[in-house]
Amino acid sequence: MSGIIGESSNLRPDVWFNWNSIRCESAQPTPTHSGTFFDETLRDGLQAPNIRNPTLEQKLTIVDHMVRSGVRSADLGFPGSDSAAERECMEIARHISANGYELTQGYAGRTHPADIHAICEIAQTVGVAVDAYLFIGVSPIRQYVEDWDSASIRRNIIQSAAECRREGVEFVLVLEDTVRCTPEVLTGVYDAAIETGVRRITLCDTVGAALPSGTRSLIHWSQQYFADRGHPIGFEWHGHNDRGLALANSLTALAMGCERVHGTILGIGERTGNASLDQLMVNSHLDGHATYDLKALRDYCAYAAPVLGVDIPQNYPAMGRDVFKTSAGVHGAAILKAHEKGDVLVKDSVYSSVPASFLGREQEVMIDASSGVNNVKYWLTVHGYEKDDASLIKKVLAKAKTSSAPLADELIRQIIATAE
Ligand SMILES: CC(=O)SCCNC(=O)CCNC(=O)[C@H](O)C(C)(C)COP(=O)(O)OP(=O)(O)OC[C@H]1O[C@@H](n2cnc3c(N)ncnc32)[C@H](O)[C@@H]1OP(=O)(O)O
């Protein structure tokens, strides 16, 4: 049964079924879905050249929206980048602390003493616990370009772990381009992680190269490596969207037991962007794995889009302008019948897998050339008119059949007025 059945008390259980909940014998391991999401909007999201860098005030408001939406951990910046970035990260940390937000604070940096120092400054000056997300490129192509080798990567990890321990911050080892890294190199990296007592590792699909099957294989192999050595580890997943698979890969990672799955609001980020945080949260909510305030999430998207300088496509899942509109006659008729059964969730679900009401939105039935009598009846019903006036319905439908776009409400009202 689909997770949304729990959202309404008066539903007939026998009308809900979903193949997503059917597990094949071969689908191993059993999904756990115990993870949460890590909001990368204010770090990786802002790295995109087409994204406007918000003011500090706007960044603090974005943090408020994260918390209201149910985000519990976030990457809040790259303080080692320059002194202005460090000052902003400090203010963000103060804001979170002053408001008593339950938001785990992550800050990014290279496995480099200068970046670690900048992160530790935040923890010490503001007096908060922070996670230092320290990245190092591990794929052969990155090693080749940087003239690094496995030994130097291991050395960086060991030194960074020691530095973080000395300064009292949690070291999260971020393996850039893990998806394209060989098992031989990962073996050395994982041994260094075990040697230094690292407790969290972020597996990265930095260039969006993974398929869901590859995501599964990498995570499974990595989990097995640590399990075989009796070393407890929390995996995280960070995915990009170059092949359009970031969402599928990230949901796979969540199902595989990754503890924090990274995403950005509206999927912003370099090139094609990161996994979309809002789509991850909507999916997780619908599947019953976690409960989020989707109305607050919608407010977050609505605030972030203009501030970051992005347009939300009209067909963007859950948030786009037109995603709860239908004009097709067969669909309009079913929605009218569902409406008459008196259950909003049934009405919202008969032709959408994302119920509009979860987001504080309305299922809309438009009237255009593809519409039938029931579209007009639905419009008349929800706008408080007598719905069975056959001659009026005929007039409205006649107009729609010769129009190139759905009839505007005002035009329908004019037709009604002239018909009276
Ligand atoms: C996971 C990701 O998204 S990666 C993060 C990408 N984000 C950013 O780059 C935004 C912030 N970055 C910046 O402000 C700048 O790139 C800086 C200040 C960090 C460094 O910029 P530059 O002065 O151009 O230096 P450069 O990139 O060559 O790096 C300096 C040194 O760090 C080394 N380095 C690069 N990455 C890493 C790493 N992950 N760990 C350790 N050292 C690293 C380089 O090899 C170089 O070493 P070298 O001086 O011995 O040659």
Ligand as a Chemical Component Dictionary entry (heavy atoms), coordinates in Angstrom:
data_LIG
# 
_chem_comp.id                   LIG 
_chem_comp.type                 NON-POLYMER 
_chem_comp.pdbx_formal_charge   0 
_chem_comp.three_letter_code    LIG 
# 
loop_
_chem_comp_atom.comp_id 
_chem_comp_atom.atom_id 
_chem_comp_atom.alt_atom_id 
_chem_comp_atom.type_symbol 
_chem_comp_atom.charge 
_chem_comp_atom.model_Cartn_x 
_chem_comp_atom.model_Cartn_y 
_chem_comp_atom.model_Cartn_z 
_chem_comp_atom.pdbx_ordinal 
LIG C1  C1  C 0 33.271 19.395 -3.391 1  
LIG C2  C2  C 0 33.372 20.614 -4.196 2  
LIG O1  O1  O 0 32.412 21.142 -4.673 3  
LIG S1  S1  S 0 34.865 21.259 -4.376 4  
LIG C3  C3  C 0 34.663 22.900 -3.751 5  
LIG C4  C4  C 0 34.600 23.820 -4.823 6  
LIG N1  N1  N 0 34.355 25.122 -4.259 7  
LIG C5  C5  C 0 35.188 26.102 -4.426 8  
LIG O2  O2  O 0 36.198 25.939 -5.066 9  
LIG C6  C6  C 0 34.787 27.422 -3.852 10 
LIG C7  C7  C 0 35.825 28.004 -2.926 11 
LIG N2  N2  N 0 37.168 27.915 -3.473 12 
LIG C8  C8  C 0 38.044 28.930 -3.390 13 
LIG O3  O3  O 0 37.764 29.992 -2.868 14 
LIG C9  C9  C 0 39.418 28.681 -3.948 15 
LIG O4  O4  O 0 39.357 27.607 -4.856 16 
LIG C10 C10 C 0 40.467 28.348 -2.832 17 
LIG C11 C11 C 0 40.682 29.622 -2.025 18 
LIG C12 C12 C 0 39.965 27.267 -1.895 19 
LIG C13 C13 C 0 41.768 27.882 -3.457 20 
LIG O5  O5  O 0 41.982 28.520 -4.681 21 
LIG P1  P1  P 0 43.403 28.652 -5.450 22 
LIG O6  O6  O 0 44.169 29.678 -4.775 23 
LIG O7  O7  O 0 43.124 28.827 -6.899 24 
LIG O8  O8  O 0 44.172 27.324 -5.207 25 
LIG P2  P2  P 0 44.138 25.836 -5.804 26 
LIG O9  O9  O 0 42.787 25.446 -6.256 27 
LIG O10 O10 O 0 45.239 25.672 -6.749 28 
LIG O11 O11 O 0 44.417 25.039 -4.501 29 
LIG C14 C14 C 0 45.477 25.395 -3.640 30 
LIG C15 C15 C 0 46.106 24.140 -3.162 31 
LIG O12 O12 O 0 45.097 23.317 -2.566 32 
LIG C16 C16 C 0 45.262 21.990 -3.074 33 
LIG N3  N3  N 0 43.987 21.307 -3.012 34 
LIG C17 C17 C 0 42.975 21.379 -3.888 35 
LIG N4  N4  N 0 41.991 20.576 -3.481 36 
LIG C18 C18 C 0 42.389 20.027 -2.355 37 
LIG C19 C19 C 0 41.808 19.115 -1.453 38 
LIG N5  N5  N 0 40.593 18.622 -1.686 39 
LIG N6  N6  N 0 42.487 18.775 -0.357 40 
LIG C20 C20 C 0 43.702 19.275 -0.128 41 
LIG N7  N7  N 0 44.327 20.128 -0.948 42 
LIG C21 C21 C 0 43.668 20.493 -2.039 43 
LIG C22 C22 C 0 45.757 22.186 -4.475 44 
LIG O13 O13 O 0 46.374 21.014 -4.956 45 
LIG C23 C23 C 0 46.729 23.310 -4.277 46 
LIG O14 O14 O 0 47.917 22.794 -3.767 47 
LIG P3  P3  P 0 49.301 23.414 -4.251 48 
LIG O15 O15 O 0 49.247 24.865 -3.844 49 
LIG O16 O16 O 0 50.283 22.614 -3.496 50 
LIG O17 O17 O 0 49.330 23.235 -5.722 51 
# 
loop_
_chem_comp_bond.comp_id 
_chem_comp_bond.atom_id_1 
_chem_comp_bond.atom_id_2 
_chem_comp_bond.value_order 
_chem_comp_bond.pdbx_ordinal 
LIG C1  C2  SING 1  
LIG C2  O1  DOUB 2  
LIG C2  S1  SING 3  
LIG S1  C3  SING 4  
LIG C3  C4  SING 5  
LIG C4  N1  SING 6  
LIG N1  C5  SING 7  
LIG C5  O2  DOUB 8  
LIG C5  C6  SING 9  
LIG C6  C7  SING 10 
LIG C7  N2  SING 11 
LIG N2  C8  SING 12 
LIG C8  O3  DOUB 13 
LIG C8  C9  SING 14 
LIG C9  O4  SING 15 
LIG C9  C10 SING 16 
LIG C10 C11 SING 17 
LIG C10 C12 SING 18 
LIG C10 C13 SING 19 
LIG C13 O5  SING 20 
LIG O5  P1  SING 21 
LIG P1  O6  DOUB 22 
LIG P1  O7  SING 23 
LIG P1  O8  SING 24 
LIG O8  P2  SING 25 
LIG P2  O9  DOUB 26 
LIG P2  O10 SING 27 
LIG P2  O11 SING 28 
LIG O11 C14 SING 29 
LIG C14 C15 SING 30 
LIG C15 O12 SING 31 
LIG C15 C23 SING 32 
LIG O12 C16 SING 33 
LIG C16 N3  SING 34 
LIG C16 C22 SING 35 
LIG N3  C17 SING 36 
LIG N3  C21 SING 37 
LIG C17 N4  DOUB 38 
LIG N4  C18 SING 39 
LIG C18 C19 SING 40 
LIG C18 C21 DOUB 41 
LIG C19 N5  SING 42 
LIG C19 N6  DOUB 43 
LIG N6  C20 SING 44 
LIG C20 N7  DOUB 45 
LIG N7  C21 SING 46 
LIG C22 O13 SING 47 
LIG C22 C23 SING 48 
LIG C23 O14 SING 49 
LIG O14 P3  SING 50 
LIG P3  O15 DOUB 51 
LIG P3  O16 SING 52 
LIG P3  O17 SING 53 
# 
